[in-house]
Amino acid sequence: MTDTPTQLFIGGAWVDAADGATMPVDDPATGEILCHVADAGPKDAKLAEDAAVQAQEEWARTAPRVRSEILRRAYEIIIERTDELAHLMTSEMGKPLAEARGEVAYAAEFFRWFSEEAVRIDGGLATLPDGRNRMLLSRRPVGPCLLITPWNFPLAMGTRKIGPAVAAGCTMVLKPAPQTPLSSLALAAILKEAGLPDGVLNVVTTSRAGEVCEPLLRGGRIRKLSFTGSTAVGQLLLAQSAEAVVRTSMELGGNAPFVVFEDADLDKAVNGAMVAKMRNMGEACTAANRFFVHRSVAEEFGRRLAERMGALVVGPGTRDGVDVGPLIDRRGRAKVEELVADAVERGAQVLVGGRTPEGPGSFYPPTVLADVDPGSRLMDTEIFGPVAAILTFDDEDEVIRRANDTPWGLVGYVFTEGLDRALRVSERLEVGMVGLNTGLVSNPAAPFGGVKQSGLGREGGRVGIDEFLEYQYLAVPVS
Ligand code: NAP
């Protein structure tokens, strides 16, 4: 960690904030300060924007193969440095090392995927219906982008945006979450090493997100915002983007239903629940938030899930054998505590967990709640912690209605052995993604994203690059 950059990355150079400000980065396992990084203000953001705007024209003209190979080299460097990056991520974010290694591989894969897409940007020539006019279609980069990422997947949320932007020929200003700036700074250093020209990617770490981002969104030079974070912040940024008609991609919050039918294979359902709930300690937009289990299997499902959850080892993510690290900070933990207390007050049974441990850090134990009252606050709030809330249902129409009764629509999980029911239910769920007898949907080759208030647009897959490209149509009459 000693050589991890801690300055801003602007125009290919490492620089301090103009006013010399710094901010601390904490270790969530101990609450102690790991290091300080530069704390950018509006002046620094403007310099980063200048660098991106200046680099845009030449970068757009760079051969796709060149852009592709930069991403490919960066992919290889990330894979070579898996251990180093995983340790860095665990130290600033808390997830266990095994999960951090998994995220490094997932993050790198976006660069490999988009290195392959960079050379497949297509266009077209068509004869129009009148038989005389021709239409020439080409695709060009949308222009300088502002990328804003959350703390829960510090590396992958960056590569999922930088990969397609580089592939499409866009320049960028990246603003990572203040809790986890180090992974993004390490990523910038890797891209520089891989040959990314100066100014194409600029990174501003800041504790003053609003002051830094709003002028960029309203200023008219940034042409695209790609945001991952909460729905509330997404709504604010959409309003700010309206003034200069900035194109937006929004990956927002979720409230995933996890539905277990009476004909489900309970081994698959419990395994799926462990992944859908416990990946990233429950701090994932894809985390199962509401478990709807058919009344006839609810008791057995709850017992088996509680056994598995109770067997998980909680501790600092760097320690061998640990399954569950600390939550991001004490504020995040206090929210989980309040949601559990509210559910228990309304009659939920605690099958396992539910008690905050003494001592440093922001640990919370894996918890299973049964007989949760549908009016509990955790039914319409992202728990963002290791708490599984179980409710029962009696028939298919009822569970679909309840699953859809939320403003969010990111992902749903369906467990049934009947193909007919699996397809019928999946089609009726108002979500962008469905895990069918699986608790994991994320894959760089698949279009990730939600409907309703879970977002706009898709990241990854064949369509991920479209978010960073515009069509240009040339009308050509032929006599
Ligand atoms: P958040 O509070 O919305 O913050 C996300 C990012 O936005 C951070 O970098 C944050 O910086 C920044 N931000 C906040 N206010 C801003 C403003 N006024 N202007 C510009 N930037 C601003 O979300 P979070 O707590 O970090 O992350 C958790 C949320 O992300 C959850 O809702 C989760 O579901 C969602 N998420 C969604 C996906 C997806 O793909 N759909 C993936 C991962 C996470 P500051 O912290 O400095 O304010």
Residues whose N, C-alpha, C, O or C-beta is under 5 A from the ligand:
A	BS01	NAP	I148 T149 P150 W151 K175 P176 A177 P178 T206 S207 A209 G210 C213 T228 G229 S230 T231 V233 E251 L252 G253 G254 A284 C285 S454
